[in-house]
Amino acid sequence: MTTVVIVLILVAVSAVAAAAVVVRTNKRNFAEANAVVPGVATRAPAAWAGAHTPEARLHRRLRDAVAGMRANPGMEDAWMLDARVSLEQKALAIDDRLVASAALPERVRAEAIEGVMVAVEALEAAVASLVAGASEGAERLAVEEAMDEVEARVERLAQLEEG
């Protein structure tokens, strides 16, 4: 009888351990899927991975823009790699502003989110320009102009946050 009890206890402990491993793995995978730049933790709430709020959609647009840029095989040239890293840093800065804007009181949140949306659109345009330049050998001037626009939008967000 005691052998049966011991076996049942071992089975129960094994089941709990397996469930803990599955939960931990799922949490890690979910967090990685929510990251704007792979390997860099985001401050965005985990719920944004599937929520339908404007903030969540903007967060996913940033994540998807970076993923699309990283998926392009034409990004091997040193200049393109530098541009990609620069755009990734800008995407992280925009995401941080998005998280901060989402925490604002509702009466002022919409205006702040609107400013972030403009920055997200500028980043998407810069990514599209960079990907087109990587795959078609287009002029770097267009890419640099698009990146300058993103930088201007990120600076504008910082100024709004300060003042």
N, C-alpha and C positions, 0 to 999 in steps of 0.2 A: 504494500500500500504506500509506503514512504517513497518508493522508487517512482511510482506514478505521480505523486505530488511533486517530486523533484523534477521530473520530466515536464510536467505542466508549468512549473515555475520557469524553467529554462526556455520553454516555448514562448511564454508570455514576455520574458525579458528580451528574447531575440526579436519578437514582433515590435516591441517598443523601440528597441535600438534601430531596427530597420526603418520604422516610421520616422524617427528623428533624423536619420540620414536623408531620407527622401525630402522631408520638410526643409532641411538646411540646403540641400542641393537646389530645390525649387526656388527658395529665397535668393540664393546667389545668382541663379540663372535669370530670375526676374529683375534683379538689380542690374545685372550686366546688360540686359536687353533695354533697360530704361536709361542707360548712360548715353550722353550726347557723343562723347568721344570714348571709344573702347579703352578700358583700363583706367579711366579717370572717373572717380565717383561723382555723382551728381547730387546736388542739394534738393532736387525736385522730389516731391512726394512720390512714393511708389505707385499710388493710385493714378498718377498721370499717365502711366503706361497704357491705360485703357479708358480713361475718363473722357467725357465729351465736352468739358468746359473749354472756353477759349484758351486758357493757360495751358491746359493739357495738350490741346491740338498744336499750339505753337511749339511746345517742348518736343513733341514728336516730329514736327517739321524740321526742327534743328537736327534732331537725331538722324532723320532720314536723309537730310542734305549731306551731312558728314559721311554717312554710310555710303551714299551714292558716289561721293568723291573718292572715298577709299577703295571702292570696288573698281575704279577705272584703272586698267592696266597701263595706260599711257602716262602715269604719274611717276615714272622712274627717273626722269631727268632731274638734276639737282635743283634747278630753279623751280620746277613744278613741286618738288618735295617741300622746299621752303615755303612756297605759296600755300600748300596744303596745311602745313603745320601752323602757319599764320592764321589761316581761316578757321582751323580747329580751335585755336586760342580765342579767336573772336566769338566763335559759337559758344564756347564756355562762358565768356563774359556776358553774352546776351542771355544765356540760360540763367546765370546768376541774377541778372536784372529782372528776368521773368519771375523767378522765385520771390524776389523782394517785392515786385509789383503785385503779385498774387496775395501777399500778406497784408496789403494795404486795406483800409476800411473800404467797404463797397462803394461809398459815395465818390471816391477818387480813383478807385481801381481801374475803371474802364478807360480813363484817359491814359493812365500809365501803361496799360496793356496795349493800347493803340500805338504808343511809341515803340514798344517792343516789337509789335507786329511789323512796323515799317523796317526795323532793323533785321528781323527774320527774312523779310522779302529781299532786302539788299544782300543778305548773306546767300540766299538761294540763287540770286542772280549772279553773284560772284562765283559760286560753285559751278553754275551752268557755264559761265564764261571760261572758267579754268578747265573744266572737263572738255569743252569744245576745243580749247587751245591745246590740250594734251593730245586729243585724238586727231585733230586736223592740222596741227602746227600753226594755228592762228597767231596773229600778232599778240605779243605780251602786253602791249599798251592797253588793250581792251580789258585784259585781266587785271592789270594794275589799277585802272580806273574803277573797276567794279570793287576791288579790294579797298581802295581809298573811300569809296562810298560807304562800305561796311564800317570802316574805321570812324568815319564822320558820324555815323548813326550810333556807334557804341559810345563815342565821346559825348554826343548829345544826351544819351541816356544817363551817363555819369553826371553831367551837369544838372539834369532834371532831378536826379537823386540827391545831389548836394544842396540845391537851392530850392 
